[in-house]
Amino acid sequence: MDQFKKIAAEAAVTQVRDGMIVGLGTGSTAAYAVDALGKLLQSGLRVTAIPTSEQTATQARALGIPLATLAEQAQVDLTIDGADEVERGSLNLLKGLGGALLREKIVASASTRLVIIVDETKLVDRLGSHSVVPVEVVPFGWQLAAQKLRDAGATVSVRRSAEDKLFLTDGGHFILDCAFGPIAAPASLEQKLNSIVGVVEHGLFLGMTSEVIVGGPGGVKVLQPERR
């Protein structure tokens, strides 16, 4: 799968033009895009990048990619990011297994175009078929938010780090991984999640995708969202 991720990432980076403000996603697939962008800069391309996590920022700095914040560059021309699931047709997304969903959604919302790169195993008929929905919550009273999520039909587990401590996002929040099973009405679930006090953000990215670049054994294919 790594090779499929890599060819999708390299295809996406060909859309970067001189002078662009580029959002850089987080995760194993997005990391290939950051590497590819670093190589383009060696050939003279000039861009400014906005990273969606400290991990991505560290990688970008090591490659000599100039970085900025949204306070300095409020409009992003193109963001390249991965996804944990992509719903066929709508190209709605499930994201956040890498723990950067809040910053990823902020940068995506500031972007003229959001290009998603995945290997073909990430395509599903319904979101939630294979992945949990990550829900980022404030630490204070997170147990109450967890109960509200259970009331909404989720099987909830609090994410832990490799050291078996409660996982902390770059923003200092916890993540509750919520298994809903295949989601028949993502927009309805989004409303429920948004209504829970203590929820900062969630991993449903609905109606945000400009295109999805999919890597597979046959090479790269580009998917456009169906407009309804």
Secondary structure, DSSP 8 states (H G I E B T S, - for coil): -HHHHHHHHHHHHTT--TT-EEEE--SHHHHHHHHHHHHHHHTT---EEEESSHHHHHHHHHTT--B--TTT---EEEEEE--SEEETTT--EE--TTS-HHHHHHHHHTEEEEEEEEEGGGEESSTTSSS-EEEEE-STTHHHHHHHHHHTT-EEEE-B-TTSSB---TTS-EEEEEE--S-S-HHHHHHHHHTSTTEEEESEE-S--SEEEEEETTEEEEE-----
